[in-house]
Amino acid sequence: MEFLCYHRDRPGSVALRHELLEDHWSYMDGFAAGMIARGPTLAPDGDTPTGSVHILDLPGPAAARAFAFDEPNYQAGVYRDVLLRRWRNTLGRTMWDFPGGRTGGNRYLVIGLGTGQPTDLEVPINSKELIAYGPLLSDDGTAWLGTAVLIRAPDPEAARAVLTRDRYAGIEVHNWAFGGRQ
């Protein structure tokens, strides 16, 4: 089962995050085989971390919760909250398979929180800039809760446009960068 885990940083936690960087990477090394995408979200300055995204394949909801809450940054208080949802990899690939590579262009995490009827279940026709794309689902996979996307786009508004604007309770757009050991 695939899950999206988005840890949002607590204000003032950047120094602690940097202090724990090797612990974080070592923890993630244990999940490398199931990792679909990972990386930090960033403030508008492009350098200051604001959160951490991990999309990965895990045995089930209990394993996903353990992954999210045993993470060293979470345990130390770097994060203020966690969005954890089942997710479906509609592109069928990892971020490392993205034809556009690790560098070049602006990259974003787009999260649409669902309301009403499911939408954006199919991969958009012009999908060459999509790094990861899929619906957010309930733990049992039966209820659509939204859509999460990693995309290369010219600006936040272009990234937001990948989702049908009036079909979501809200759409968040965050600067995002490929993560992992350098």
KAKAJO-V235540 format. One record per helix or strand. SS is the DSSP state (h for helix, s for strand). FROM is the first residue (numbers start at 0). TO is the last residue. Records with the same first field share a line. If there is no record, write none. Layout:
SS->FROM-TO / FROM-TO
This chain:
s->1-8 / 34-41 / 48-56 / 78-86 / 105-113 / 129-136 / 143-152 / 167-175
h->13-18 / 20-28 / 31-33 / 60-69 / 71-75 / 94-96 / 155-159 / 164-166
